[in-house]
Amino acid sequence: MKIIISPAKSFKHFDNIETEGLIFPDKTRILVDKIKKLSMNEMGNLNMTNDKLTEKAYYDFQDFDFEKLDNPALYSYDGLVFKQFKMDDFDDLAYLNDHVYILSALYGLLRPMTGIRDYRLYFDNTMYDLYEFWGKDIYNKLFEDDDLVLNLASKEYTKTIRPFLKDEDKFITVDFKENRDGKLKSIVSYMKQARGAMLREIIKNKIEDIDQVKELVINDYKYDPYNSTPDTLTFVRDKR
């Protein structure tokens, strides 16, 4: 079983940790070369960022060095999903690296120990159709061995996969919902926390079977068979 998650917009850094090379180095290089040619103003328009974020993004790309991709991807992102685990949570990094993939607008697909640098690039940017750019590459890599893919990523990122799914592909999405007065609602911040916590529990316990996933209780979310479908596992908790 593979698990896919979305990246975050903020980063942190690690030193002296062994990393591995990019999965799609040539395509990433094409994007970096394009974005390096943008002016500061164009960089701001690319992702509609404020002056501070625009300046950082501009210089991150200007200084981009493919020989210094030395931050392991899973521990470099600093969003809500990634705050739910730390390096000490995983005693088998090889197992972790074989089972988790991060979707990325710049890198395409990352394993946990793939080395990256800071960047800011979204699929819903204003200049480049990155869904067209990546095409079937991400899908083909994920399904090259016909393994089950457990989707803990956002809709923005799974759009890189869904158009290419075949009937025989095993692609199961996990959804987390709050029961508020009998109505099920998705609360984005809680959903992100639950995604990270579920990833942590699956990897720590080396869960490979979807029925074992259904048995997990994540931040009080429990599997609800009545609101689930064959390709979507819905986990529900009562309003906090």
TORBAGU-899129 format. One record per residue (C-alpha): x negated, y negated, z; residue number from 1. Coordinates in nm, 2 decimals, padded with zeros to 4 digits. Example, Ala and Ser with C-alpha at 12.3 -4.5 7.8 and 13.67 -1.06 7.14 Angstrom:
// TORBAGU-899129
+--------+--------+--------+-----+
:      X :      Y :      Z :   i :
+--------+--------+--------+-----+
: -01.23 :  00.45 :  00.78 :   1 :
: -01.37 :  00.11 :  00.71 :   2 :
+--------+--------+--------+-----+
//
This chain:
// TORBAGU-899129
+--------+--------+--------+-----+
:      X :      Y :      Z :   i :
+--------+--------+--------+-----+
:  00.00 :  00.00 :  00.00 :   1 :
: -00.12 : -00.35 : -00.09 :   2 :
:  00.00 : -00.66 :  00.09 :   3 :
:  00.01 : -01.00 : -00.09 :   4 :
:  00.03 : -01.34 :  00.08 :   5 :
:  00.02 : -01.70 : -00.03 :   6 :
: -00.28 : -01.93 :  00.05 :   7 :
: -00.28 : -02.24 :  00.26 :   8 :
: -00.36 : -02.61 :  00.19 :   9 :
: -00.61 : -02.66 :  00.47 :  10 :
: -00.94 : -02.49 :  00.53 :  11 :
: -01.19 : -02.40 :  00.79 :  12 :
: -01.55 : -02.26 :  00.75 :  13 :
: -01.75 : -01.96 :  00.86 :  14 :
: -02.13 : -01.92 :  00.86 :  15 :
: -02.34 : -01.61 :  00.80 :  16 :
: -02.06 : -01.38 :  00.69 :  17 :
: -02.12 : -01.15 :  00.40 :  18 :
: -01.88 : -01.22 :  00.11 :  19 :
: -01.81 : -01.06 : -00.23 :  20 :
: -01.77 : -01.20 : -00.58 :  21 :
: -01.46 : -01.34 : -00.74 :  22 :
: -01.21 : -01.11 : -00.92 :  23 :
: -01.16 : -01.35 : -01.21 :  24 :
: -01.48 : -01.56 : -01.22 :  25 :
: -01.45 : -01.66 : -01.59 :  26 :
: -01.10 : -01.79 : -01.56 :  27 :
: -01.18 : -01.98 : -01.24 :  28 :
: -01.47 : -02.14 : -01.41 :  29 :
: -01.24 : -02.26 : -01.70 :  30 :
: -01.02 : -02.43 : -01.44 :  31 :
: -01.30 : -02.58 : -01.25 :  32 :
: -01.46 : -02.72 : -01.56 :  33 :
: -01.13 : -02.88 : -01.67 :  34 :
: -01.06 : -03.04 : -01.33 :  35 :
: -01.41 : -03.17 : -01.29 :  36 :
: -01.34 : -03.40 : -01.59 :  37 :
: -01.04 : -03.57 : -01.42 :  38 :
: -01.08 : -03.92 : -01.28 :  39 :
: -01.00 : -04.00 : -00.92 :  40 :
: -00.66 : -04.13 : -01.02 :  41 :
: -00.58 : -03.83 : -01.23 :  42 :
: -00.68 : -03.61 : -00.94 :  43 :
: -00.43 : -03.78 : -00.72 :  44 :
: -00.16 : -03.74 : -00.98 :  45 :
: -00.25 : -03.37 : -01.03 :  46 :
: -00.10 : -03.26 : -00.69 :  47 :
:  00.06 : -03.59 : -00.59 :  48 :
: -00.17 : -03.64 : -00.29 :  49 :
: -00.25 : -03.94 : -00.07 :  50 :
: -00.58 : -04.13 : -00.11 :  51 :
: -00.76 : -03.93 :  00.16 :  52 :
: -00.66 : -03.59 :  00.02 :  53 :
: -00.73 : -03.71 : -00.33 :  54 :
: -01.08 : -03.82 : -00.25 :  55 :
: -01.16 : -03.49 : -00.08 :  56 :
: -01.01 : -03.28 : -00.37 :  57 :
: -01.21 : -03.49 : -00.62 :  58 :
: -01.54 : -03.44 : -00.45 :  59 :
: -01.47 : -03.07 : -00.38 :  60 :
: -01.44 : -03.01 : -00.75 :  61 :
: -01.74 : -03.23 : -00.84 :  62 :
: -01.95 : -03.04 : -00.59 :  63 :
: -01.81 : -02.70 : -00.68 :  64 :
: -02.10 : -02.45 : -00.69 :  65 :
: -02.03 : -02.09 : -00.80 :  66 :
: -02.36 : -01.99 : -00.64 :  67 :
: -02.23 : -02.10 : -00.30 :  68 :
: -01.90 : -01.92 : -00.26 :  69 :
: -01.98 : -01.83 :  00.10 :  70 :
: -01.65 : -01.86 :  00.29 :  71 :
: -01.45 : -01.53 :  00.32 :  72 :
: -01.10 : -01.61 :  00.18 :  73 :
: -00.88 : -01.46 :  00.46 :  74 :
: -01.07 : -01.66 :  00.72 :  75 :
: -01.11 : -01.98 :  00.53 :  76 :
: -00.74 : -02.08 :  00.50 :  77 :
: -00.59 : -02.25 :  00.80 :  78 :
: -00.22 : -02.25 :  00.75 :  79 :
:  00.06 : -02.10 :  00.97 :  80 :
:  00.03 : -01.75 :  00.82 :  81 :
: -00.35 : -01.74 :  00.88 :  82 :
: -00.32 : -01.87 :  01.24 :  83 :
: -00.15 : -01.54 :  01.33 :  84 :
: -00.47 : -01.34 :  01.32 :  85 :
: -00.85 : -01.38 :  01.38 :  86 :
: -01.15 : -01.17 :  01.27 :  87 :
: -01.16 : -00.98 :  01.60 :  88 :
: -00.81 : -00.84 :  01.52 :  89 :
: -00.95 : -00.62 :  01.25 :  90 :
: -01.20 : -00.35 :  01.34 :  91 :
: -01.21 : -00.20 :  00.99 :  92 :
: -01.30 : -00.48 :  00.75 :  93 :
: -01.33 : -00.24 :  00.46 :  94 :
: -00.98 : -00.12 :  00.51 :  95 :
: -00.86 : -00.48 :  00.54 :  96 :
: -01.04 : -00.57 :  00.22 :  97 :
: -00.88 : -00.28 :  00.03 :  98 :
: -00.52 : -00.36 :  00.13 :  99 :
: -00.47 : -00.74 :  00.14 : 100 :
: -00.47 : -00.99 : -00.15 : 101 :
: -00.42 : -01.36 : -00.15 : 102 :
: -00.26 : -01.53 : -00.45 : 103 :
: -00.43 : -01.85 : -00.56 : 104 :
: -00.37 : -02.11 : -00.84 : 105 :
: -00.75 : -02.16 : -00.88 : 106 :
: -00.89 : -01.81 : -00.81 : 107 :
: -00.59 : -01.60 : -00.93 : 108 :
: -00.63 : -01.32 : -00.68 : 109 :
: -00.86 : -01.29 : -00.37 : 110 :
: -00.95 : -01.01 : -00.14 : 111 :
: -01.00 : -01.10 :  00.22 : 112 :
: -01.38 : -01.10 :  00.19 : 113 :
: -01.40 : -01.27 : -00.15 : 114 :
: -01.61 : -01.58 : -00.12 : 115 :
: -01.45 : -01.92 : -00.19 : 116 :
: -01.50 : -02.29 : -00.16 : 117 :
: -01.25 : -02.56 : -00.06 : 118 :
: -01.01 : -02.67 : -00.33 : 119 :
: -00.67 : -02.82 : -00.39 : 120 :
: -00.46 : -02.69 : -00.67 : 121 :
: -00.10 : -02.59 : -00.68 : 122 :
:  00.10 : -02.39 : -00.93 : 123 :
:  00.36 : -02.67 : -00.93 : 124 :
:  00.10 : -02.93 : -01.03 : 125 :
:  00.18 : -03.20 : -01.28 : 126 :
: -00.08 : -03.12 : -01.56 : 127 :
: -00.14 : -02.76 : -01.61 : 128 :
:  00.10 : -02.46 : -01.66 : 129 :
: -00.09 : -02.22 : -01.44 : 130 :
:  00.17 : -01.95 : -01.47 : 131 :
:  00.10 : -01.94 : -01.84 : 132 :
: -00.28 : -01.97 : -01.78 : 133 :
: -00.29 : -01.66 : -01.55 : 134 :
: -00.03 : -01.47 : -01.76 : 135 :
: -00.03 : -01.10 : -01.67 : 136 :
: -00.38 : -01.10 : -01.52 : 137 :
: -00.26 : -01.10 : -01.16 : 138 :
:  00.01 : -00.85 : -01.22 : 139 :
: -00.22 : -00.62 : -01.40 : 140 :
: -00.48 : -00.62 : -01.13 : 141 :
: -00.22 : -00.56 : -00.85 : 142 :
: -00.06 : -00.27 : -01.03 : 143 :
: -00.36 : -00.11 : -01.19 : 144 :
: -00.32 :  00.20 : -00.97 : 145 :
:  00.06 :  00.20 : -00.94 : 146 :
:  00.04 :  00.13 : -00.57 : 147 :
:  00.32 : -00.01 : -00.37 : 148 :
:  00.30 : -00.39 : -00.32 : 149 :
:  00.45 : -00.54 : -00.01 : 150 :
:  00.53 : -00.90 : -00.08 : 151 :
:  00.47 : -01.15 :  00.21 : 152 :
:  00.41 : -01.44 : -00.03 : 153 :
:  00.63 : -01.74 : -00.12 : 154 :
:  00.84 : -01.77 : -00.43 : 155 :
:  00.60 : -02.02 : -00.59 : 156 :
:  00.33 : -01.76 : -00.59 : 157 :
:  00.53 : -01.44 : -00.66 : 158 :
:  00.64 : -01.61 : -00.99 : 159 :
:  00.30 : -01.50 : -01.11 : 160 :
:  00.42 : -01.14 : -01.08 : 161 :
:  00.79 : -01.11 : -01.11 : 162 :
:  00.83 : -01.18 : -01.48 : 163 :
:  00.61 : -00.87 : -01.56 : 164 :
:  00.76 : -00.62 : -01.32 : 165 :
:  00.87 : -00.29 : -01.47 : 166 :
:  01.15 : -00.08 : -01.34 : 167 :
:  00.90 :  00.18 : -01.21 : 168 :
:  00.69 : -00.07 : -01.02 : 169 :
:  00.71 : -00.06 : -00.64 : 170 :
:  00.74 : -00.42 : -00.53 : 171 :
:  00.91 : -00.48 : -00.20 : 172 :
:  00.97 : -00.82 : -00.05 : 173 :
:  01.00 : -00.89 :  00.32 : 174 :
:  01.24 : -01.16 :  00.43 : 175 :
:  01.27 : -01.31 :  00.78 : 176 :
:  01.60 : -01.47 :  00.88 : 177 :
:  01.75 : -01.63 :  01.19 : 178 :
:  02.10 : -01.53 :  01.30 : 179 :
:  02.26 : -01.86 :  01.38 : 180 :
:  02.63 : -01.83 :  01.48 : 181 :
:  02.67 : -01.54 :  01.25 : 182 :
:  02.50 : -01.70 :  00.96 : 183 :
:  02.15 : -01.59 :  00.84 : 184 :
:  01.91 : -01.87 :  00.77 : 185 :
:  01.55 : -01.89 :  00.66 : 186 :
:  01.34 : -02.12 :  00.87 : 187 :
:  01.01 : -02.18 :  00.68 : 188 :
:  00.77 : -02.23 :  00.97 : 189 :
:  00.90 : -01.93 :  01.16 : 190 :
:  00.90 : -01.72 :  00.84 : 191 :
:  00.53 : -01.81 :  00.78 : 192 :
:  00.44 : -01.71 :  01.13 : 193 :
:  00.62 : -01.38 :  01.10 : 194 :
:  00.45 : -01.30 :  00.77 : 195 :
:  00.11 : -01.35 :  00.93 : 196 :
:  00.20 : -01.14 :  01.23 : 197 :
:  00.34 : -00.86 :  01.01 : 198 :
:  00.02 : -00.85 :  00.81 : 199 :
: -00.18 : -00.83 :  01.13 : 200 :
:  00.02 : -00.54 :  01.27 : 201 :
:  00.02 : -00.34 :  00.94 : 202 :
: -00.36 : -00.37 :  00.90 : 203 :
: -00.44 : -00.31 :  01.27 : 204 :
: -00.23 :  00.00 :  01.27 : 205 :
: -00.32 :  00.11 :  00.92 : 206 :
:  00.05 :  00.14 :  00.82 : 207 :
:  00.09 :  00.29 :  00.47 : 208 :
:  00.45 :  00.40 :  00.48 : 209 :
:  00.74 :  00.16 :  00.41 : 210 :
:  00.95 :  00.34 :  00.68 : 211 :
:  00.69 :  00.25 :  00.94 : 212 :
:  00.71 : -00.11 :  00.83 : 213 :
:  01.08 : -00.10 :  00.90 : 214 :
:  01.01 :  00.01 :  01.26 : 215 :
:  00.80 : -00.30 :  01.34 : 216 :
:  00.93 : -00.57 :  01.56 : 217 :
:  00.77 : -00.90 :  01.46 : 218 :
:  00.82 : -01.20 :  01.68 : 219 :
:  01.16 : -01.05 :  01.78 : 220 :
:  01.26 : -01.00 :  01.42 : 221 :
:  01.39 : -00.65 :  01.36 : 222 :
:  01.47 : -00.47 :  01.04 : 223 :
:  01.84 : -00.51 :  00.94 : 224 :
:  01.94 : -00.23 :  00.70 : 225 :
:  02.28 : -00.39 :  00.64 : 226 :
:  02.13 : -00.71 :  00.49 : 227 :
:  01.85 : -00.53 :  00.31 : 228 :
:  01.83 : -00.39 : -00.05 : 229 :
:  01.60 : -00.13 : -00.20 : 230 :
:  01.35 : -00.41 : -00.30 : 231 :
:  01.40 : -00.65 : -00.01 : 232 :
:  01.35 : -00.57 :  00.36 : 233 :
:  01.54 : -00.82 :  00.57 : 234 :
:  01.42 : -00.87 :  00.93 : 235 :
:  01.66 : -01.07 :  01.15 : 236 :
:  01.65 : -01.22 :  01.50 : 237 :
:  01.90 : -01.42 :  01.70 : 238 :
:  01.86 : -01.80 :  01.72 : 239 :
:  01.59 : -01.91 :  01.97 : 240 :
+--------+--------+--------+-----+
//
